[in-house]
Amino acid sequence: MTLVENLKWRYATKKMNGKQVPEEKLDYILEAARYAPSSSGLQPYKILVVSDPEKLEQIKKIAFNQSQITDGSHLLVWAAWNDYSYEKIDDVMLATSRERGLPDNATEEYKKMLWSMYEPKGEAWRHNHAARQAYISFALAIAAAAEQKVDATPMEGFDNKALDELLGLEAMGLKSVVIMPIGYRDESADWLAGLKKVRTAKEDFVLRIA
Ligand SMILES: Cc1cc2nc3c(=O)[nH]c(=O)nc-3n(C[C@H](O)[C@H](O)[C@H](O)COP(=O)(O)O)c2cc1C
């Protein structure tokens, strides 16, 4: 199946059947997420994989009791840097230069230029920028899951602050952005399973400027 066919197959699954996603499929989805592009290559986010049933029960309670969180196999949590700093940018770029066999100062001017752009924008803007990078990774994970015929529900319907506390994200310098239970659809119990997928018509969606 092509990518577009897989995207038509997937849907925001409302009811999952408790079946486990094999480790190699989970790994494939996470690798797709890891290889996502990000602004300046900073990858200013992490993915937490939650599979402990007790934790998942606690998370469901702060996510409008959405059943996919406990009926799914794993819960993936994208958590973005709470803020950028020159040091964080330096850490990533220095590690990249070293892996590429470049001199330590290869990105000196670029790092200074980047921080001079980011610093005046303020903490809220910077966290938001990091969160936007996380969404790119999130989208690739959705596509990768569909390719693996694994169901996934993109979710913003949760209390971010409560999840940050539950997972101890603040101590890691992170804030939760978006979550995704993965698993397998329970077609007979899912009200959305049989409904037509609806999108904006192509002619209204794609605006060609000739
Ligand atoms: C960022 C984001 C957040 C979403 N949050 C939720 C959610 O909390 N719970 C849920 O059941 N669906 C959620 N959805 C699913 C959307 O409602 C769904 O993707 C959209 O209606 C299109 O339907 P489809 O994904 O089935 O094609 C979310 C989707 C995205 C992209």
The ligand as an SDF file (V2000), in Angstrom:
LIG
                    3D

 31 33  0  0  0  0  0  0  0  0999 V2000
   -3.2800   17.2450   17.5230 C   0  0  0  0  0  0  0  0  0  0  0  0
   -4.4830   16.3640   17.5680 C   0  0  0  0  0  0  0  0  0  0  0  0
   -5.1760   16.1920   18.7510 C   0  0  0  0  0  0  0  0  0  0  0  0
   -6.2660   15.3160   18.8220 C   0  0  0  0  0  0  0  0  0  0  0  0
   -6.8520   15.0250   20.0360 N   0  0  0  0  0  0  0  0  0  0  0  0
   -7.7460   13.9980   20.0980 C   0  0  0  0  0  0  0  0  0  0  0  0
   -8.1820   13.4940   21.3580 C   0  0  0  0  0  0  0  0  0  0  0  0
   -7.8080   13.9650   22.4200 O   0  0  0  0  0  0  0  0  0  0  0  0
   -9.0410   12.4390   21.3560 N   0  0  0  0  0  0  0  0  0  0  0  0
   -9.4760   11.8480   20.1970 C   0  0  0  0  0  0  0  0  0  0  0  0
  -10.2320   10.8770   20.2730 O   0  0  0  0  0  0  0  0  0  0  0  0
   -9.0800   12.3200   18.9970 N   0  0  0  0  0  0  0  0  0  0  0  0
   -8.2270   13.3630   18.9220 C   0  0  0  0  0  0  0  0  0  0  0  0
   -7.7670   13.7910   17.7030 N   0  0  0  0  0  0  0  0  0  0  0  0
   -8.2670   13.1390   16.4720 C   0  0  0  0  0  0  0  0  0  0  0  0
   -8.9580   14.0790   15.4920 C   0  0  0  0  0  0  0  0  0  0  0  0
  -10.2370   14.4100   15.9490 O   0  0  0  0  0  0  0  0  0  0  0  0
   -8.9740   13.3750   14.1430 C   0  0  0  0  0  0  0  0  0  0  0  0
   -7.6580   13.1610   13.7350 O   0  0  0  0  0  0  0  0  0  0  0  0
   -9.7020   14.1760   13.0700 C   0  0  0  0  0  0  0  0  0  0  0  0
  -11.0680   14.3210   13.3800 O   0  0  0  0  0  0  0  0  0  0  0  0
   -9.5730   13.5160   11.7050 C   0  0  0  0  0  0  0  0  0  0  0  0
  -10.0480   12.1860   11.7490 O   0  0  0  0  0  0  0  0  0  0  0  0
   -9.1450   10.9140   11.4200 P   0  0  0  0  0  0  0  0  0  0  0  0
   -7.8620   11.0730   12.2120 O   0  0  0  0  0  0  0  0  0  0  0  0
   -9.9590    9.7630   11.9070 O   0  0  0  0  0  0  0  0  0  0  0  0
   -8.8910   10.8900    9.9590 O   0  0  0  0  0  0  0  0  0  0  0  0
   -6.7070   14.6760   17.6330 C   0  0  0  0  0  0  0  0  0  0  0  0
   -6.0070   14.8950   16.4360 C   0  0  0  0  0  0  0  0  0  0  0  0
   -4.8990   15.6980   16.4080 C   0  0  0  0  0  0  0  0  0  0  0  0
   -4.1360   15.8240   15.1080 C   0  0  0  0  0  0  0  0  0  0  0  0
  1  2  1  0
  2  3  1  0
  2 30  2  0
  3  4  2  0
  4  5  1  0
  4 28  1  0
  5  6  2  0
  6  7  1  0
  6 13  1  0
  7  8  2  0
  7  9  1  0
  9 10  1  0
 10 11  2  0
 10 12  1  0
 12 13  2  0
 13 14  1  0
 14 15  1  0
 14 28  1  0
 15 16  1  0
 16 17  1  0
 16 18  1  0
 18 19  1  0
 18 20  1  0
 20 21  1  0
 20 22  1  0
 22 23  1  0
 23 24  1  0
 24 25  2  0
 24 26  1  0
 24 27  1  0
 28 29  2  0
 29 30  1  0
 30 31  1  0
M  END
$$$$
